[in-house]
Amino acid sequence: MSAKQKVSDVGAAAKCSMEKTKATIQAKGKKMSTRDPVRKDLAKHKKEVKIGKAELQKQAEYAKNAAEKHVKHATT
């Protein structure tokens, strides 16, 4: 793994972690602001969806970084 790929992967992981934290905080805020169990469940579901999207985006970024490394090595 090249240094550039490692840096890109770390950046992707950091962004994913930030998005997960943001989703968790938003969900907690919505859960605290309502007594309705349906809205609480909806907030939890939205949080899980956002976390899943962030994880998929991270994996896509990892794959992109690996593909760029592969193309770079194939052309040299």
Helices and strands as residue ranges (DSSP letters): H 3-32, H 37-75
